[in-house]
Amino acid sequence: MVHRHAVTGRRVALTALGALVATGIPAAVAAEPTPAAGPLPSAAQTLGADRPSAPVLRALERDLGLTPAQASRRLVNEAEAGTRAGRLRNALGDRFAGAWLRGTTSQELMVATTDAADVPAIKAQGAKAAIVKKTLRDLQAAKQKLDAAAARVSTRETPLWYVDIPANRVVVEGRSKAAAAAFVKAAGLDARSVGVKVTANRPRLMEDVTGGDAYYIDGTARCSIGFSVTKGEQEGFASAGHCGKPGAKTTGHNQAEQGTFQASTFPGKDMSWVAVNDQWTATPNVKGEGGQNVQVTGSVQALVGAAVCRSGSTTGWHCGKVEQHDTSVSYAEGRVDGLTRTTVCAEPGDSGGPYVSGVQAQGVTSGGSGDCKTGGTTFFQPINPLLSEFGLTLKTAEAETPAPQDNVAQAWAAGRVYEAGVMVTHAGVRYRCLQTHQAQGPWAPTDTPALWQRV
């Protein structure tokens, strides 16, 4: 988020979560050796989940029906579960079929495998095992066939398709069974292997009114600031791609000159970033409930089932759960791949606004269906691909990090986006990434067993 120095009382935002509570999930095993200086931080401490912000807790209590203690416990449990899921993903290799969370406080980590012999290893990490037929790689390959078919045939009557990890299948949502069946056939998939849901909902973009903090594009359309970013010395913010094209000028919530779209991709992806002038300052804040600021400290991707909250000026501050990653949505304006589906509600005008899980940035609002009176579904463009695509660094509360260094291919570097499973070297030791994230300055592999596993 950004704000203008001259405006008093300006409240801009990103979000923070966490709390010192007992967790219902056992501590991660196989952590890095403890240095002489003292114990390494837990996953909850690394990700800031042990320091919850009041606006986030209140929204979780309201939208997920939790008590204050349950809301705090849920955040810690989700942080710890992400690390254990990453370790199991590395241990199971090609047999890994995904991970997700269950329970009021996310106290159950479910990990799927295609081999029953993996059950003891899964239980040893405090997780419950699910034996399934298809690996995550199998499901992703089927999803890619649907993506390829969507480039050849119309998806107007099949606006949504995704990998449903708990159900161990790919799913196509269509306006009719016949439309879904035709799409599946065009992809060359066995109809028996694909789930079909008939729905009257059609996801739509949400760009007419501001969300998070308002900004105006070329004096007409309005969208929402997502997250503050930097590129070298240049400050700016990330938002949705459908909000504006490269070169479009923006003004702020107060109609003061603000910046220019530097890059924008839509359809295909729904991502953009705006460089602001020297009258605006990037901050790590997101506007929470009642205009209170909450702050982000990183961008570690949340598991399916994790709680997530969204900021938007049309509908305010709302929370829900992550349903699926890598979802494809066919809007009337074009198809977008790689979105994350959530149960958070939104309405027109919330486009571009930020989603956070704990204190971790997740993405920017793309579109959805329904509303915040009767409930709805929303989709966000994940922030890590956006940062990587445009070479940006997320503005965080705890530390400034340099921009990604293209000349460092294998050595760990602050500012680089790392996918789960990627190998790096640091201080002469090899590590494997446990959770997708952009590396922050204090998050060196030697100090963050929540994010890196020594190999």
One Martini backbone bead per residue (centre of mass of N, CA, C, O) as a GRO file, in nm:
protein
  455
    1MET     BB    1   0.103   0.031   0.011
    2VAL     BB    2   0.010   0.380  -0.008
    3HIS     BB    3   0.108   0.725   0.080
    4ARG     BB    4   0.039   1.056   0.148
    5HIS     BB    5   0.194   1.283   0.333
    6ALA     BB    6  -0.033   1.526   0.334
    7VAL     BB    7  -0.231   1.315   0.453
    8THR     BB    8  -0.435   1.308   0.710
    9GLY     BB    9  -0.542   1.007   0.843
   10ARG     BB   10  -0.422   0.801   0.670
   11ARG     BB   11  -0.536   0.465   0.571
   12VAL     BB   12  -0.334   0.197   0.518
   13ALA     BB   13  -0.272  -0.151   0.373
   14LEU     BB   14  -0.201  -0.447   0.538
   15THR     BB   15  -0.125  -0.767   0.714
   16ALA     BB   16  -0.159  -0.910   1.050
   17LEU     BB   17  -0.051  -1.208   1.244
   18GLY     BB   18  -0.092  -1.375   1.562
   19ALA     BB   19   0.017  -1.581   1.865
   20LEU     BB   20   0.053  -1.676   2.203
   21VAL     BB   21  -0.005  -2.017   2.164
   22ALA     BB   22  -0.142  -2.312   2.167
   23THR     BB   23  -0.097  -2.602   1.977
   24GLY     BB   24  -0.258  -2.875   1.792
   25ILE     BB   25   0.029  -2.903   1.660
   26PRO     BB   26   0.305  -3.042   1.629
   27ALA     BB   27   0.615  -3.006   1.618
   28ALA     BB   28   0.857  -2.993   1.415
   29VAL     BB   29   1.070  -3.204   1.256
   30ALA     BB   30   1.389  -3.201   1.156
   31ALA     BB   31   1.554  -2.977   1.246
   32GLU     BB   32   1.783  -2.769   1.281
   33PRO     BB   33   2.052  -2.712   1.428
   34THR     BB   34   2.145  -2.576   1.722
   35PRO     BB   35   2.278  -2.299   1.803
   36ALA     BB   36   2.468  -2.145   2.039
   37ALA     BB   37   2.275  -1.883   2.062
   38GLY     BB   38   2.018  -2.065   2.011
   39PRO     BB   39   1.716  -2.119   1.923
   40LEU     BB   40   1.521  -2.164   1.672
   41PRO     BB   41   1.262  -2.067   1.514
   42SER     BB   42   0.956  -2.110   1.463
   43ALA     BB   43   0.721  -2.096   1.232
   44ALA     BB   44   0.543  -1.887   1.382
   45GLN     BB   45   0.776  -1.686   1.432
   46THR     BB   46   0.876  -1.642   1.143
   47LEU     BB   47   0.567  -1.562   1.032
   48GLY     BB   48   0.399  -1.413   1.279
   49ALA     BB   49   0.168  -1.604   1.423
   50ASP     BB   50   0.237  -1.505   1.737
   51ARG     BB   51   0.129  -1.195   1.628
   52PRO     BB   52  -0.164  -1.083   1.641
   53SER     BB   53  -0.407  -0.895   1.494
   54ALA     BB   54  -0.699  -0.757   1.579
   55PRO     BB   55  -0.846  -0.736   1.299
   56VAL     BB   56  -0.804  -1.032   1.222
   57LEU     BB   57  -0.935  -1.172   1.460
   58ARG     BB   58  -1.217  -1.046   1.430
   59ALA     BB   59  -1.271  -1.158   1.143
   60LEU     BB   60  -1.245  -1.457   1.213
   61GLU     BB   61  -1.469  -1.463   1.420
   62ARG     BB   62  -1.697  -1.370   1.228
   63ASP     BB   63  -1.650  -1.555   0.955
   64LEU     BB   64  -1.569  -1.845   1.128
   65GLY     BB   65  -1.680  -1.872   1.425
   66LEU     BB   66  -1.473  -1.769   1.646
   67THR     BB   67  -1.276  -1.752   1.897
   68PRO     BB   68  -1.007  -1.593   2.007
   69ALA     BB   69  -0.846  -1.855   2.065
   70GLN     BB   70  -0.901  -1.995   1.792
   71ALA     BB   71  -0.778  -1.783   1.607
   72SER     BB   72  -0.491  -1.797   1.719
   73ARG     BB   73  -0.446  -2.103   1.686
   74ARG     BB   74  -0.485  -2.123   1.382
   75LEU     BB   75  -0.237  -1.959   1.293
   76VAL     BB   76  -0.024  -2.142   1.418
   77ASN     BB   77  -0.105  -2.410   1.289
   78GLU     BB   78  -0.059  -2.319   0.991
   79ALA     BB   79   0.241  -2.259   1.012
   80GLU     BB   80   0.335  -2.543   1.106
   81ALA     BB   81   0.205  -2.712   0.873
   82GLY     BB   82   0.367  -2.604   0.633
   83THR     BB   83   0.636  -2.731   0.712
   84ARG     BB   84   0.549  -3.030   0.726
   85ALA     BB   85   0.447  -3.047   0.435
   86GLY     BB   86   0.724  -2.988   0.305
   87ARG     BB   87   0.875  -3.234   0.418
   88LEU     BB   88   0.684  -3.447   0.293
   89ARG     BB   89   0.719  -3.370   0.003
   90ASN     BB   90   1.022  -3.442  -0.003
   91ALA     BB   91   0.997  -3.742   0.101
   92LEU     BB   92   0.781  -3.855  -0.118
   93GLY     BB   93   0.775  -3.715  -0.379
   94ASP     BB   94   0.599  -3.864  -0.636
   95ARG     BB   95   0.375  -3.958  -0.409
   96PHE     BB   96   0.270  -3.689  -0.378
   97ALA     BB   97  -0.091  -3.549  -0.329
   98GLY     BB   98  -0.100  -3.345  -0.099
   99ALA     BB   99  -0.229  -3.069   0.114
  100TRP     BB  100  -0.441  -3.014   0.415
  101LEU     BB  101  -0.692  -2.858   0.613
  102ARG     BB  102  -0.855  -2.920   0.938
  103GLY     BB  103  -1.068  -2.765   1.133
  104THR     BB  104  -1.130  -2.501   1.335
  105THR     BB  105  -0.791  -2.481   1.399
  106SER     BB  106  -0.621  -2.648   1.198
  107GLN     BB  107  -0.536  -2.935   1.351
  108GLU     BB  108  -0.544  -3.085   1.065
  109LEU     BB  109  -0.307  -3.261   0.877
  110MET     BB  110  -0.325  -3.348   0.540
  111VAL     BB  111  -0.169  -3.631   0.364
  112ALA     BB  112  -0.105  -3.743   0.041
  113THR     BB  113  -0.078  -4.080  -0.101
  114THR     BB  114   0.004  -4.375  -0.312
  115ASP     BB  115   0.148  -4.505  -0.043
  116ALA     BB  116   0.104  -4.690   0.245
  117ALA     BB  117   0.410  -4.685   0.344
  118ASP     BB  118   0.387  -4.363   0.433
  119VAL     BB  119   0.225  -4.341   0.698
  120PRO     BB  120   0.440  -4.329   0.927
  121ALA     BB  121   0.576  -4.064   0.826
  122ILE     BB  122   0.325  -3.888   0.850
  123LYS     BB  123   0.269  -3.936   1.155
  124ALA     BB  124   0.551  -3.829   1.255
  125GLN     BB  125   0.441  -3.523   1.163
  126GLY     BB  126   0.133  -3.499   1.274
  127ALA     BB  127  -0.028  -3.644   1.049
  128LYS     BB  128  -0.270  -3.737   0.813
  129ALA     BB  129  -0.355  -4.002   0.606
  130ALA     BB  130  -0.400  -4.033   0.241
  131ILE     BB  131  -0.512  -4.272   0.013
  132VAL     BB  132  -0.439  -4.256  -0.333
  133LYS     BB  133  -0.420  -4.262  -0.694
  134LYS     BB  134  -0.312  -3.964  -0.734
  135THR     BB  135  -0.088  -3.750  -0.802
  136LEU     BB  136  -0.007  -3.429  -0.824
  137ARG     BB  137   0.118  -3.457  -1.102
  138ASP     BB  138  -0.130  -3.584  -1.238
  139LEU     BB  139  -0.326  -3.348  -1.187
  140GLN     BB  140  -0.159  -3.128  -1.329
  141ALA     BB  141  -0.163  -3.262  -1.609
  142ALA     BB  142  -0.471  -3.249  -1.647
  143LYS     BB  143  -0.494  -2.942  -1.618
  144GLN     BB  144  -0.312  -2.878  -1.868
  145LYS     BB  145  -0.511  -2.996  -2.075
  146LEU     BB  146  -0.731  -2.790  -2.021
  147ASP     BB  147  -0.566  -2.540  -2.086
  148ALA     BB  148  -0.511  -2.620  -2.382
  149ALA     BB  149  -0.811  -2.639  -2.471
  150ALA     BB  150  -0.884  -2.335  -2.404
  151ALA     BB  151  -0.719  -2.234  -2.667
  152ARG     BB  152  -0.941  -2.381  -2.877
  153VAL     BB  153  -1.196  -2.341  -2.694
  154SER     BB  154  -1.478  -2.256  -2.554
  155THR     BB  155  -1.548  -2.124  -2.197
  156ARG     BB  156  -1.827  -1.993  -2.138
  157GLU     BB  157  -1.969  -2.276  -2.013
  158THR     BB  158  -1.665  -2.315  -1.859
  159PRO     BB  159  -1.540  -2.101  -1.611
  160LEU     BB  160  -1.415  -2.363  -1.440
  161TRP     BB  161  -1.087  -2.498  -1.328
  162TYR     BB  162  -0.937  -2.764  -1.111
  163VAL     BB  163  -0.761  -2.871  -0.827
  164ASP     BB  164  -0.877  -3.124  -0.596
  165ILE     BB  165  -0.710  -3.245  -0.342
  166PRO     BB  166  -0.908  -3.391  -0.143
  167ALA     BB  167  -1.047  -3.545  -0.406
  168ASN     BB  168  -0.840  -3.634  -0.625
  169ARG     BB  169  -0.913  -3.407  -0.860
  170VAL     BB  170  -1.052  -3.280  -1.134
  171VAL     BB  171  -1.249  -2.978  -1.205
  172VAL     BB  172  -1.560  -2.890  -1.370
  173GLU     BB  173  -1.738  -2.589  -1.428
  174GLY     BB  174  -2.078  -2.566  -1.546
  175ARG     BB  175  -2.387  -2.489  -1.698
  176SER     BB  176  -2.347  -2.794  -1.795
  177LYS     BB  177  -2.285  -3.120  -1.859
  178ALA     BB  178  -2.234  -3.094  -2.162
  179ALA     BB  179  -2.017  -2.872  -2.149
  180ALA     BB  180  -1.817  -3.025  -1.971
  181ALA     BB  181  -1.787  -3.277  -2.151
  182ALA     BB  182  -1.672  -3.127  -2.398
  183PHE     BB  183  -1.418  -3.019  -2.259
  184VAL     BB  184  -1.298  -3.289  -2.170
  185LYS     BB  185  -1.278  -3.406  -2.455
  186ALA     BB  186  -1.092  -3.183  -2.575
  187ALA     BB  187  -0.858  -3.273  -2.360
  188GLY     BB  188  -0.841  -3.599  -2.350
  189LEU     BB  189  -1.023  -3.701  -2.115
  190ASP     BB  190  -1.152  -3.895  -1.880
  191ALA     BB  191  -1.464  -3.860  -1.757
  192ARG     BB  192  -1.417  -4.041  -1.491
  193SER     BB  193  -1.167  -3.837  -1.384
  194VAL     BB  194  -1.385  -3.600  -1.380
  195GLY     BB  195  -1.526  -3.346  -1.223
  196VAL     BB  196  -1.874  -3.227  -1.206
  197LYS     BB  197  -2.022  -2.893  -1.201
  198VAL     BB  198  -2.325  -2.731  -1.169
  199THR     BB  199  -2.355  -2.376  -1.259
  200ALA     BB  200  -2.471  -2.029  -1.256
  201ASN     BB  201  -2.207  -1.915  -1.207
  202ARG     BB  202  -2.014  -1.610  -1.301
  203PRO     BB  203  -1.732  -1.485  -1.311
  204ARG     BB  204  -1.613  -1.156  -1.216
  205LEU     BB  205  -1.504  -0.859  -1.232
  206MET     BB  206  -1.358  -0.596  -0.988
  207GLU     BB  207  -1.341  -0.240  -1.099
  208ASP     BB  208  -1.542   0.011  -1.025
  209VAL     BB  209  -1.444  -0.002  -0.726
  210THR     BB  210  -1.279   0.028  -0.454
  211GLY     BB  211  -1.003  -0.142  -0.286
  212GLY     BB  212  -0.886  -0.077  -0.008
  213ASP     BB  213  -0.729   0.146  -0.182
  214ALA     BB  214  -0.785   0.394  -0.386
  215TYR     BB  215  -0.768   0.410  -0.753
  216TYR     BB  216  -0.715   0.588  -1.060
  217ILE     BB  217  -0.775   0.544  -1.417
  218ASP     BB  218  -0.760   0.796  -1.625
  219GLY     BB  219  -1.014   0.928  -1.459
  220THR     BB  220  -1.213   0.664  -1.423
  221ALA     BB  221  -1.132   0.410  -1.315
  222ARG     BB  222  -1.145   0.177  -1.031
  223CYS     BB  223  -0.921   0.053  -0.775
  224SER     BB  224  -0.690  -0.156  -0.587
  225ILE     BB  225  -0.460  -0.174  -0.367
  226GLY     BB  226  -0.238  -0.404  -0.266
  227PHE     BB  227   0.098  -0.407  -0.267
  228SER     BB  228   0.393  -0.310  -0.172
  229VAL     BB  229   0.676  -0.213  -0.381
  230THR     BB  230   1.001  -0.282  -0.531
  231LYS     BB  231   1.252  -0.141  -0.781
  232GLY     BB  232   1.493  -0.080  -0.631
  233GLU     BB  233   1.419   0.263  -0.583
  234GLN     BB  234   1.138   0.198  -0.674
  235GLU     BB  235   0.811   0.273  -0.599
  236GLY     BB  236   0.500   0.076  -0.528
  237PHE     BB  237   0.229  -0.133  -0.670
  238ALA     BB  238   0.012  -0.399  -0.657
  239SER     BB  239  -0.221  -0.552  -0.898
  240ALA     BB  240  -0.447  -0.577  -1.133
  241GLY     BB  241  -0.447  -0.619  -1.478
  242HIS     BB  242  -0.748  -0.513  -1.548
  243CYS     BB  243  -0.704  -0.207  -1.448
  244GLY     BB  244  -0.440  -0.172  -1.650
  245LYS     BB  245  -0.218  -0.034  -1.874
  246PRO     BB  246   0.058   0.042  -2.000
  247GLY     BB  247   0.081   0.399  -1.918
  248ALA     BB  248  -0.120   0.439  -1.722
  249LYS     BB  249  -0.275   0.667  -1.515
  250THR     BB  250  -0.262   0.770  -1.167
  251THR     BB  251  -0.474   0.824  -0.886
  252GLY     BB  252  -0.573   0.880  -0.584
  253HIS     BB  253  -0.812   0.901  -0.342
  254ASN     BB  254  -0.750   1.237  -0.371
  255GLN     BB  255  -0.662   1.290  -0.689
  256ALA     BB  256  -0.371   1.264  -0.686
  257GLU     BB  257  -0.091   1.226  -0.819
  258GLN     BB  258   0.090   0.903  -0.858
  259GLY     BB  259   0.117   0.716  -1.145
  260THR     BB  260   0.242   0.422  -1.342
  261PHE     BB  261   0.207   0.174  -1.550
  262GLN     BB  262   0.458  -0.074  -1.615
  263ALA     BB  263   0.282  -0.346  -1.585
  264SER     BB  264   0.053  -0.578  -1.771
  265THR     BB  265  -0.161  -0.878  -1.725
  266PHE     BB  266  -0.435  -0.937  -1.961
  267PRO     BB  267  -0.485  -1.215  -1.995
  268GLY     BB  268  -0.381  -1.529  -1.823
  269LYS     BB  269  -0.324  -1.297  -1.627
  270ASP     BB  270  -0.363  -1.081  -1.306
  271MET     BB  271  -0.118  -0.839  -1.342
  272SER     BB  272   0.039  -0.553  -1.168
  273TRP     BB  273   0.230  -0.234  -1.179
  274VAL     BB  274   0.297   0.072  -0.989
  275ALA     BB  275   0.463   0.372  -1.021
  276VAL     BB  276   0.554   0.615  -0.797
  277ASN     BB  277   0.588   0.910  -0.674
  278ASP     BB  278   0.748   1.126  -0.433
  279GLN     BB  279   0.454   1.161  -0.274
  280TRP     BB  280   0.492   0.852  -0.226
  281THR     BB  281   0.479   0.577   0.023
  282ALA     BB  282   0.583   0.279   0.097
  283THR     BB  283   0.410   0.017   0.273
  284PRO     BB  284   0.322  -0.272   0.492
  285ASN     BB  285   0.014  -0.204   0.452
  286VAL     BB  286  -0.326  -0.292   0.552
  287LYS     BB  287  -0.664  -0.254   0.548
  288GLY     BB  288  -0.863  -0.299   0.804
  289GLU     BB  289  -1.075  -0.296   1.035
  290GLY     BB  290  -1.162   0.033   1.076
  291GLY     BB  291  -0.873   0.125   0.936
  292GLN     BB  292  -0.667  -0.059   1.038
  293ASN     BB  293  -0.343  -0.151   1.059
  294VAL     BB  294  -0.173  -0.406   0.880
  295GLN     BB  295   0.108  -0.637   0.849
  296VAL     BB  296   0.367  -0.753   0.646
  297THR     BB  297   0.651  -1.017   0.629
  298GLY     BB  298   0.549  -1.183   0.365
  299SER     BB  299   0.498  -1.483   0.107
  300VAL     BB  300   0.374  -1.740   0.225
  301GLN     BB  301   0.211  -2.005   0.119
  302ALA     BB  302  -0.093  -2.133   0.164
  303LEU     BB  303  -0.293  -2.373   0.247
  304VAL     BB  304  -0.535  -2.571   0.211
  305GLY     BB  305  -0.773  -2.434   0.452
  306ALA     BB  306  -0.677  -2.168   0.507
  307ALA     BB  307  -0.680  -1.866   0.627
  308VAL     BB  308  -0.830  -1.563   0.474
  309CYS     BB  309  -0.786  -1.212   0.393
  310ARG     BB  310  -0.972  -0.912   0.282
  311SER     BB  311  -0.941  -0.595   0.109
  312GLY     BB  312  -1.220  -0.352   0.068
  313SER     BB  313  -1.415  -0.070   0.000
  314THR     BB  314  -1.691  -0.197  -0.056
  315THR     BB  315  -1.672  -0.445   0.191
  316GLY     BB  316  -1.404  -0.460   0.331
  317TRP     BB  317  -1.340  -0.693   0.591
  318HIS     BB  318  -1.265  -1.036   0.497
  319CYS     BB  319  -1.312  -1.389   0.557
  320GLY     BB  320  -1.167  -1.725   0.497
  321LYS     BB  321  -1.086  -1.986   0.262
  322VAL     BB  322  -0.884  -2.202   0.107
  323GLU     BB  323  -0.950  -2.415  -0.173
  324GLN     BB  324  -0.762  -2.343  -0.438
  325HIS     BB  325  -0.513  -2.392  -0.653
  326ASP     BB  326  -0.470  -2.357  -0.975
  327THR     BB  327  -0.698  -2.177  -1.118
  328SER     BB  328  -0.935  -2.160  -1.381
  329VAL     BB  329  -1.072  -1.864  -1.547
  330SER     BB  330  -1.367  -1.768  -1.742
  331TYR     BB  331  -1.409  -1.478  -1.855
  332ALA     BB  332  -1.551  -1.260  -2.068
  333GLU     BB  333  -1.248  -1.122  -2.114
  334GLY     BB  334  -1.096  -1.391  -2.019
  335ARG     BB  335  -0.842  -1.605  -1.941
  336VAL     BB  336  -0.725  -1.738  -1.615
  337ASP     BB  337  -0.439  -1.857  -1.462
  338GLY     BB  338  -0.334  -1.942  -1.133
  339LEU     BB  339  -0.554  -1.921  -0.930
  340THR     BB  340  -0.718  -1.853  -0.618
  341ARG     BB  341  -0.958  -2.007  -0.422
  342THR     BB  342  -1.232  -1.869  -0.223
  343THR     BB  343  -1.470  -1.782   0.056
  344VAL     BB  344  -1.448  -1.496   0.004
  345CYS     BB  345  -1.597  -1.207  -0.023
  346ALA     BB  346  -1.722  -0.995  -0.301
  347GLU     BB  347  -1.725  -0.687  -0.499
  348PRO     BB  348  -1.753  -0.446  -0.692
  349GLY     BB  349  -1.429  -0.275  -0.635
  350ASP     BB  350  -1.210  -0.504  -0.515
  351SER     BB  351  -1.001  -0.487  -0.712
  352GLY     BB  352  -0.653  -0.556  -0.621
  353GLY     BB  353  -0.675  -0.643  -0.349
  354PRO     BB  354  -0.573  -0.786  -0.050
  355TYR     BB  355  -0.428  -1.096   0.059
  356VAL     BB  356  -0.415  -1.272   0.380
  357SER     BB  357  -0.201  -1.495   0.585
  358GLY     BB  358  -0.164  -1.365   0.839
  359VAL     BB  359   0.148  -1.202   0.751
  360GLN     BB  360   0.093  -1.321   0.459
  361ALA     BB  361   0.111  -1.272   0.142
  362GLN     BB  362  -0.100  -1.384  -0.142
  363GLY     BB  363  -0.284  -1.152  -0.306
  364VAL     BB  364  -0.500  -1.035  -0.575
  365THR     BB  365  -0.787  -0.932  -0.684
  366SER     BB  366  -0.993  -1.046  -0.947
  367GLY     BB  367  -1.266  -1.228  -0.876
  368GLY     BB  368  -1.625  -1.342  -0.893
  369SER     BB  369  -1.906  -1.444  -0.684
  370GLY     BB  370  -2.149  -1.289  -0.552
  371ASP     BB  371  -2.173  -1.176  -0.202
  372CYS     BB  372  -2.180  -1.018   0.135
  373LYS     BB  373  -2.482  -1.126   0.205
  374THR     BB  374  -2.489  -1.441   0.076
  375GLY     BB  375  -2.225  -1.497  -0.053
  376GLY     BB  376  -1.902  -1.628  -0.190
  377THR     BB  377  -1.658  -1.618  -0.459
  378THR     BB  378  -1.297  -1.601  -0.494
  379PHE     BB  379  -1.011  -1.461  -0.681
  380PHE     BB  380  -0.651  -1.480  -0.681
  381GLN     BB  381  -0.347  -1.339  -0.748
  382PRO     BB  382  -0.059  -1.443  -0.689
  383ILE     BB  383   0.227  -1.284  -0.564
  384ASN     BB  384   0.484  -1.443  -0.645
  385PRO     BB  385   0.455  -1.438  -0.957
  386LEU     BB  386   0.449  -1.130  -0.973
  387LEU     BB  387   0.729  -1.072  -0.856
  388SER     BB  388   0.884  -1.246  -1.062
  389GLU     BB  389   0.784  -1.127  -1.334
  390PHE     BB  390   0.874  -0.807  -1.239
  391GLY     BB  391   1.108  -0.781  -1.024
  392LEU     BB  392   0.999  -0.771  -0.724
  393THR     BB  393   0.962  -0.626  -0.389
  394LEU     BB  394   0.835  -0.675  -0.095
  395LYS     BB  395   0.687  -0.488   0.147
  396THR     BB  396   0.807  -0.498   0.481
  397ALA     BB  397   0.822  -0.478   0.835
  398GLU     BB  398   1.118  -0.613   0.913
  399ALA     BB  399   1.254  -0.585   0.611
  400GLU     BB  400   1.480  -0.508   0.379
  401THR     BB  401   1.515  -0.601   0.030
  402PRO     BB  402   1.662  -0.689  -0.233
  403ALA     BB  403   1.675  -0.742  -0.539
  404PRO     BB  404   1.696  -0.961  -0.761
  405GLN     BB  405   1.968  -1.186  -0.861
  406ASP     BB  406   2.059  -1.301  -1.175
  407ASN     BB  407   2.371  -1.400  -1.103
  408VAL     BB  408   2.215  -1.604  -0.899
  409ALA     BB  409   2.134  -1.940  -0.935
  410GLN     BB  410   2.197  -2.123  -0.645
  411ALA     BB  411   2.223  -1.914  -0.450
  412TRP     BB  412   2.108  -1.763  -0.195
  413ALA     BB  413   1.859  -1.483  -0.218
  414ALA     BB  414   1.740  -1.200  -0.152
  415GLY     BB  415   1.424  -1.153  -0.333
  416ARG     BB  416   1.371  -1.435  -0.412
  417VAL     BB  417   1.167  -1.671  -0.565
  418TYR     BB  418   1.057  -1.975  -0.405
  419GLU     BB  419   0.994  -2.299  -0.465
  420ALA     BB  420   0.886  -2.582  -0.379
  421GLY     BB  421   1.189  -2.793  -0.394
  422VAL     BB  422   1.413  -2.608  -0.415
  423MET     BB  423   1.760  -2.564  -0.463
  424VAL     BB  424   2.026  -2.456  -0.240
  425THR     BB  425   2.295  -2.245  -0.133
  426HIS     BB  426   2.447  -2.201   0.207
  427ALA     BB  427   2.734  -2.187   0.355
  428GLY     BB  428   2.799  -2.473   0.197
  429VAL     BB  429   2.491  -2.558   0.199
  430ARG     BB  430   2.218  -2.763   0.138
  431TYR     BB  431   1.877  -2.674   0.030
  432ARG     BB  432   1.518  -2.719   0.072
  433CYS     BB  433   1.219  -2.607  -0.012
  434LEU     BB  434   0.901  -2.592   0.167
  435GLN     BB  435   0.793  -2.289   0.088
  436THR     BB  436   0.651  -2.065  -0.089
  437HIS     BB  437   0.866  -1.766  -0.147
  438GLN     BB  438   1.002  -1.460  -0.052
  439ALA     BB  439   1.306  -1.363   0.030
  440GLN     BB  440   1.415  -1.247   0.322
  441GLY     BB  441   1.674  -1.124   0.490
  442PRO     BB  442   1.622  -1.310   0.770
  443TRP     BB  443   1.571  -1.591   0.573
  444ALA     BB  444   1.791  -1.779   0.610
  445PRO     BB  445   1.837  -2.115   0.608
  446THR     BB  446   1.990  -2.135   0.889
  447ASP     BB  447   1.721  -1.971   1.039
  448THR     BB  448   1.472  -2.141   0.860
  449PRO     BB  449   1.310  -2.435   0.911
  450ALA     BB  450   1.027  -2.344   0.796
  451LEU     BB  451   1.163  -2.314   0.479
  452TRP     BB  452   1.423  -2.508   0.531
  453GLN     BB  453   1.608  -2.804   0.421
  454ARG     BB  454   1.853  -3.001   0.500
  455VAL     BB  455   2.073  -3.215   0.260
   0.00000   0.00000   0.00000
